[in-house]
Amino acid sequence: TCALPIFFGENLDELRATAERAAELLATVEGARDVRILAPPEVRVIEVRPRPLDAARHGMQPAEVLAHVQALRDGVQFGMACNGPGQIPVRARFGARDDASTIENVELPTSGGSLVPLDRVADVIRTESPSLVSHDMAQRRVVVGFNVRERPLGSVVADAEALLAERLEL
C-alpha cells in the first residue's frame, strides 16, 4: 500500500472533499488500484448546546446545563478509594441510564427546586464526526492510499504526484 499524506488544513469537511477528489484522480493512474481514503469511519455523536436565555428563564447558567449532562454521562465523583499505591475515583451514577434517543426529555434540577426537560434549555444535535483526526506538524491531515500493480512503485507514485500537482488545488 502506498499512502500520500498531502492534504492539510483546518476544515475537516474541505479536507474530506479534497481527499475524495484526489481519490477520483488517483483511480485514473495506471497501476494504482484499490484507491481509498485512509481515515477511520465517522461516528454518531450528540452535541448539547445550552441556550443561555432559555436556561436563565429557569434560573440556570449554561455551565450548569453542561454539568448536568456530564453527570448523566459520567456520574459525579464524590471520593477516592485507595488500592495499594493507586487511587480510584468513586462515582455516583443514576440508576438507569437514559438512552441517547431520549436525552432531550431528561429532567434537570433547577436552583428553585423544580425540574426542566433538557430540550427547554439546550439544543440537542445529532451529527456525525470523525472518530479520529490525524495531525502532522500541528495541521490536520487526510491520507489517500492505494495499492500498486503491474507497474513499478516509483513510476506509479511519480505519476500520481504529478497528476495531483496538476489537477488538484491544495
Salt bridges, closest charged atoms under 4 A:
GLU20 OE2 - ARG16 NE 3.45
GLU24 OE1 - ARG21 NH1 3.55
ASP34 OD2 - ARG149 NH2 2.87
GLU47 OE2 - ARG49 NE 2.57
ASP54 OD2 - ARG51 NE 2.48
ASP54 OD1 - ARG57 NH1 2.22
ASP74 OD2 - ARG73 NH2 2.61
GLU104 OE2 - ARG126 NH1 2.55
ASP123 OD1 - ARG51 NH1 2.77
GLU150 OE1 - ARG33 NH2 3.51
ASP159 OD2 - ARG151 NH2 2.69
